[in-house]
């Protein structure tokens, strides 16, 4: 897989994860106080993971080709952690 295609894939994943954080924020805002209290820790975890993923993305953008695979692997781990945190938070979203 070329560096360009990896960058495109990771950029798409990062955008998707930003959408997950936005969705969690919306659900927390719309939810009852009890639901907000349950979602808040997961949202904080999502935001922390998103910040970490963005940091890895910046490293990916600014490093040489030799380091891009290590950075890609770290970014992939952050994205998986965020997806898992979102799935946990989603269980507490108010049903529509």
Secondary structure, DSSP 8 states (H G I E B T S, - for coil): --HHHHHHHHHHHHHHHHHHHHHHHHHHHHS-HHHHHHHHHHHHHHHHHHHHHHHHHHHHHHS-GGGHHHHHHHHHHHHHHHHHHHHHHHTTS---
